[in-house]
Amino acid sequence: MPFINGPNGEEIVPIRINGVSQPVDSTRLIPVESSIQDKIIHYAQSASPEVAIKAAEASHQAFLKWKTATHVQRRDLLLRVADVIESWVDRLTELQIAETSCPKDWGRFNVIILVRCIREIASNISQATTGELPPLESPGSIVLVYKEPVGPILAISPWNASLVLCGRALAAPIGAGCSVVLKASELCPQTHHTLVQAFEEAGMPTGLINVVQASREDGPAVTEALISHRAIRKVEFTGSAAVGRIIGQVASKYLKPVLMELGGKAPSVVLKDADVKHAAEKIIEGAVLHHGQICMSTDRIVVVQDVADELIQELKTGLETKYAGAAGHAVSKKQAKRAYDLLQKARAAGARFLVGDGSLNAAGTSLTPTIITDVKPTDDIFVEEIFAPAAILIIVKDEDEAVRVANDTVYGLNAAVHSRDILAAIRVAKQIEAGQVHIGSITVYDEPNIPIGGTKESGWGRNNGKYALSEFLAEKTISIHDPTAAGNMFGK
């Protein structure tokens, strides 16, 4: 999406309502920084509550028209969007690298997986929106159960998987017949705006997606203005549990339902009969991918004592061989420093470093891949997401203790189990409190046609394919009664 130039020639990502970039207020600019380049690369316009209300009203007007679109029109729009995004793979990859400092492979993967996600959502629209004719007790009566779009959606998307998480938050509501107000991340606004531009390029009706972003200071007021607006019928939020808790409280005040995918502290459980070398490879991949900045990243390694020494050696060899002290960059120096502080506080409290030393590079943007043990339940790192290429290793005596330790967290997003005994692996997987448990793979596993979402404090609801579409549909019952029929539901 084109920049707007500020009064001093700054490149500014605007607010976009009804397909029109709004005028710039130079007193409300958000600097967008690149941690790799260590500089401000452009700016974004921060919204006010008044502008947010304007976006909600535009979304409502667009919804009144789009809700009557046929399933074919919705499907074909999303398929065209997927084609546009696929043709922009290089452009979208470079935008992600510039704004979030992610590796090129991660940026490209985000584009590819989003294209697949959108096509999967599109292919499920006719099935997901098909109503029912339930059997009745009342003679001479028919009930039609329609599935209707719930209304305009507020989508609040994060930066860490900036394309796929934002893209599916747009595609599913639109596929269901809803409109969207997108609150883009202030850390990657150009990436999110360019994604909306792909919808426009594909022929999206005017105002179907309206885009705002807000500074950290303006964010609470802008978010509440949107949630409280009568046009907004549901909130879709992906982000941290801390912010999710705030969103949930505000939404409950206005009786608005919320679809949330929040944080995690994913365990990778290694049982006594695991292929230890394979398990170590998957644990490393799950811990360091995208500098560990994924809600599904492997945060805890739970290993049965029979194979603990062997696993530790494989982890050391794998990390030292493949990553040589580096695994990409954090989105910001602040994010990298937070992880560094968690590790060093744990060390000061008695934790031991098994692999790596938790150090930062000279620029303060990259954390050395690190695995620690002897972490106490009172340590912050025991409770909080690390969100960096680091993990806690915990040795347990048997399978039962492995399950107990894996569940010893407020989170319940993803987990992994490693065992050659498939029955043992399934037995453990069924007991782990998580939305997704992956046997023989990484914790960061996701496909477009399987449900993804959390339990406990990792969120509510499910994304992907038909599961995401159902989140934005509501059943409406229409009953028809023959006045000449004998009897009714009350037996009279």
N, C-alpha and C positions, 0 to 999 in steps of 0.2 A: 504494500500500500504506500503510495507516495508520501514523502515527508512534506511538512509545511515549514517554510523558513521563518524563524523568529526575527525580532527586530535587529539582532546582531548577527544575522546570518546562520543561527543555530538550526540544525536539522531536528525537527520536532515531530514525534508521532502524535497525531491529533486524536481527538474524540470523534467518533463517526456515528451519526444518527440519520436514519432514513437514507443511507447511502451517500451522505454529504459530510465532508470533513468540517468540523465546527471551528469558528474563529479561535485564534490562539490568545490566551491570557498569559502574558509573559511573567506574571507574578506567581503563577502556579505551575512551574516546570519541575519535572522529576529527572534528575541526571541518571542516565543508564550507563553503567560502567562495565568494562571488560576486565576480569581479573588477570587474564593472560597478558593483555596489552597494558594493564595498569593505568587506564585512563578512561575518561568519559568519551563514549563513542557517539552518542546522540542524546536527545532529551525526549520526554513524553509529557503530554498535557495532563495535568491532574484534574479530575472532575470535582465539581461541587455537588451538594445534594440537589440543587436546582437543576443542574444538567442531568443528573441521574434520573430525576423525575421525568424529564423530557424524553429520555431514552425509554423509560418504562411505558410512557404513553404512546410512543411510536410503535413499540413492540405490540401493544394491545391492538392498535389499528391494523397492523400486519396480520396478527393472529385471526382477526375476524374474517379475513379473506382466505388465509392459508388453511384454516381448519376444514374448509369445504373441498380442498384439493383431493383428488382421487389418490388411491394408493399407487397408481401408475405414475402420476405426476411427481409424487414424493420420491418414489424409487428412482425414477429417471434423473431427477435433480441430483440425488446423492451419487448416482453412478457417474454423472458428468463431473461432479466435484472431485471424485476419486481420480478421474482421468486428468483433470487439471493439476491436482497435487502431484500425481505421478510424473507429469511433464515438467514440474518445477523442482525435481528432487535436488539438483545442485544448488539452486537458489535457496531453498528452505534449509538445506544442510548448512550452508554458509551463514545464514542468519542465526541459527542456533549456536554455532561455534562463536560467532561474534558477541552475542548477548549473554550466553551462559557458560562459555569456555569449555564446552563439552568436547570429547574426542570426535573426530570426523565420523568414525564408525557408528558411534551412538547417534549422532545427528542423522545420518543416512538411514539407520535402522528405524528411527522414529518416523521418517517419511514413509518407508516401505510398510511398516506395520499399520500405520494410520490408513493407508490406501486399502489394505486388506480389511481393517475394521469397518471402514465406511461401506465397502462393498458387501460385507456380511450383514450389516444393519439393513442395507437396502434390500437384500435378498429375503429378509424376514418380515418385511412390512405387511405383506398381504396376510401372512399367517398370524402375526401378532395382533392385527386389527380385526380379525374375524370374530364376530359375535357368536352367541349361543341361543339355542331354543331349549331351555331346561324342561324336564318332565314336571307336570303339575298334579296336585291333588284335586283341584277344582275342575269340575266338568264344564265344558264349553268355554274354556279360557286358554289363552295363549300368552306367553311372556317372551318378549324379544329383549335380549341382553346385548346392547351395543357397547362397543369400546370406543370412547371418544378421547381426543387430546385434552389434557388437564388445563392447558392455557399457557400463557407466557411464562418462561422459565428464566430464572437468574442463574447463570453458570459462572462459577468462580474457579478459575483454572490456575495451576501452579506452573513453575518454571522448569522443574527438574526433568520431566519428560514432556517438554513444552508442546510438542505437536500432537502426540497421540492422546494425551489426557485432555487437551483442549478440543481436539478434533472430534473425539467421540462424545464430548459434552455438548457439541453442536449438532452432530449428525443424528443422535438418537431422538432428541426432542423434535427436531425438524422432520425426521422420518415418521414420528407419531402424529404430526400435524400441529405442533406447537411452534411458537416463535421464541427467540432467545435474546436476553440482554446479557452480553458477555462482559464480565469484569476481568479484563486482561491482567496478567501479572505485570507489575511495575518493573520487574527484572528482565522481562523479555517482551515488551509491548510490540515491537516491530514484527517479531515472529508470529504473535497471535493476530495482529492486524493483517498480515499477509495471508494467513490462513482464511480469514474472513473474505479477503479479496478473491481467493480461489472460489468461494461460494458465489460471489458476485460475478466472476468471470463465467461461471457455469450457468448463469441465468437466474439466480435467486431473486425472488420478488423483493422490491424495495422495502427496507425496514424489517425484514425477517430476522436479521441479526443486527443489533445495535451494540457498539463497542465503546466502553469507557475503561479508564484505569485511574487509579488514585494513589497518591503518595501514602506512606505509612501514617502520616499525621491526618490526612483527609479520609483514609480508608474506613474507619468505623462509622463516621457520619454518612458517607456515601453508601456504604453497605446497608445500613439501617433504613436509609431513605428508599432504597430499592426493595428490600424485604417487606417493608411496611406498606408499600404502594398496593392499592387494591388490584391492580392489573397482574401483579406477579403471583402465580399460583403455586410454585414449587421452587426450591433451591437445590442446585447441584453443586457440591463443593468437594474438591480434592485438595488435601493439604495436611497440615499438622493437626494432631489431636488438640493441642492448645487453642489454636484458632477455631477448629471445629466445635469445640465446646462453646466458644463465644457465639459462633454462627447459630448453633443449636438453641442457645438461650434467647437470642434475638428472634429467631424463627418461631419459637414456642410462644413468645409474647404476642405474636400476630397470627398464631395458629396456622403457620405455613409448614407443610411437610418438607423434609430434607432428604436427599440422597447424598450420603457421605462416604468417601473413601479416605481414611485417615492414616495415621502412622502405623508402624509395625516394629516388632523386635524379633524378627524371624529366626527361629531355631533350625539348625540343620542337625538332625539326630543320626549318629553313626552307631549302629548295633554291632554286636560281636562277630557276626558272620558277613559283614560288609566287604565289598571290594574296596579296600582302604585307599588305594591309589586313585581310583575313579572318584571316590567320595571327596578326597582332598582336592582334586581338580575342580569339582563342582562347587565346593565350599569357597575356594579361592575366587572362582569366577563370580559367584554370588555376592562375595564381600567387596570386591574391588571395582566391579563394573560401574562406569560413570562416577568414579571416585566415591563409590558407596552412597551416592545421593539418590537412592531409590527407596521408596517406602517398603519394598519387598526385599531389600538387601539382606544378606546373611549377617545377622548381628550377634548371634550366639551359636557356638559349636558345642553340642552336647554329645559326648562320646563315652561309650561303655569302657570300663577300665581294661578289659581284655585286649583292646586294640588301641588304647590311648597313645602309648609310646610310638607305635608304628605310624599312627595318624599325624602326630606332632612332627615326626621326621619328614613325612611326605609334604606337610604344609610348609615346613622350612625350605625344603628343596624346591618346591613349586614356586613359592613367592620369590626366593632369591634368584632362581633361574629365569623366570618369565618376566618379573616386574622390576628387578634390580633397584629396589628402593623407591619406585615411582609408579603411580597409577592414575595419571591425569591430573586435573585441577578442580578445585572447588569453585562454585559460582562466585564466591567473594572471599576476600581475606578474612572477613568476620566469620564466615561459615567454617573455614579451615581452622581458625583460632579456637572456635568453640570446641571442635573435636579434639584438638591438641590439649586444651585445658581439661577436658573430661578424662583423657588418658593420664595426664600428669597428676591429677588429683587422685586417681585410683592408685597410681604407683606410690604416691606419698602415703596412702592409707595401707600399703602392704601388698598390692598387686604385683605380679611378676610378668615381665615382658618375655614371651616365648619366641616371637619373631618380630623383628623391627624394633624401633625405639620411639615410635610416635612423634618423630621430629618433623618440622616443617622445612620446606626448601627456603632458599635465601629470599625469595620474593614473598613468602608467606602465603602461597596459594595452593600448595600441594603437600599432603600428609604422607609420610612414609607408610606403606602397608604394614599393619601391626596386628599381632594377636597376643592377648594378655590372658592371664589366669589368676586364680586366687582372689577373685573380685568378691567383695562383701556385699550383702543385700543392702547395706546402708550407703554404699557408694552411688553417686549420681549416675555413673555409667551403667550400673546394674538395672536401672529403671528407665533411663532416657534412651531414645534413639541416638546412635553415634553419628549416623549420616556422613560417614567418611569410610575410607578403605581400612577398616579395623573391626575386630570381632573379639568377643569374650569366649574363652574355651573353658568348659566345665566337665570334669570327669565324674562319672556316676558308676555305681556298682552293677546295675542291671537295667533291664528294660522298663520295669515299673518305675524306678527312680528317674529314668530318662524322660518318661511321660510327665512325671510330676514337675521336673525342672523345666521342661519345654513349656508347660502351662503356667509357670510361675512368673506371669507378667500380666499387666492390664490390657495388653494388646492381643489381637488375634487375626492377623491378616494372612500371612503366608508361612509355610514351613516346608521342610524337606526331610525325608527319611531314606537312609541308605542301608540296604541289607540284601544279601543274595536269597534269603528266605522270604519269598513274596507274601506268604501268609503272616509271618511275623511283621513285615513292613506294613501290611494292610491293618493288622491288629493295632499297631502303634498309631498309624495315621488316623484311624477312626477315633482314637482317644485324644488326639491333639486338638486343642481349641483354636481353630483357625478356619478362615473361609476357604482356603486352598492348601492342600498338602500334596507335595510332589515326591514321588518315590523314584529314586535314582537320578534326580535332576537337581538343578539349582532352585533356590527359593524364588528367584526372579523369573518365573515362568508364567507366560500369558499367551493366549491365542484368541483370535477374534470371535470364535463361536462358543467359548466356554464362559460360564459366569465368573465374575471376579468381584470380590467385596469382602468386608471384614465382619468379625464378631467382636464382642466386648467393646473396648474403646477404639477399635479400628474402623468403626463406621456402621452404617445401615444401608441396606439395599444392594443391588448388583448391577454391574455394567457388562457391556459386550452383547452384540447380537440381539436376539429376541428378548433376552433378559433386560437389556437396557431400554428397549422400546416399551416393555411393559411398565417400566417405572414412570412413564409419561403418558400413560393411558388410564382412564377411569371407566368403570362399568356404569352404564345407565340402563335401568330397567323400565321397559314400557309394557304394560299388561293390557290385554284386550279381552273383554268378557261378553259372552252371548247372554242377553237378558232373558232369553227363553229357555236357557238350560236349567235343568233341575238341580237344586243343591248348590252349595258354594263351600268355600274353605272352612266355614264355621259349622257345616253340617245341617244347615237350615234350608 
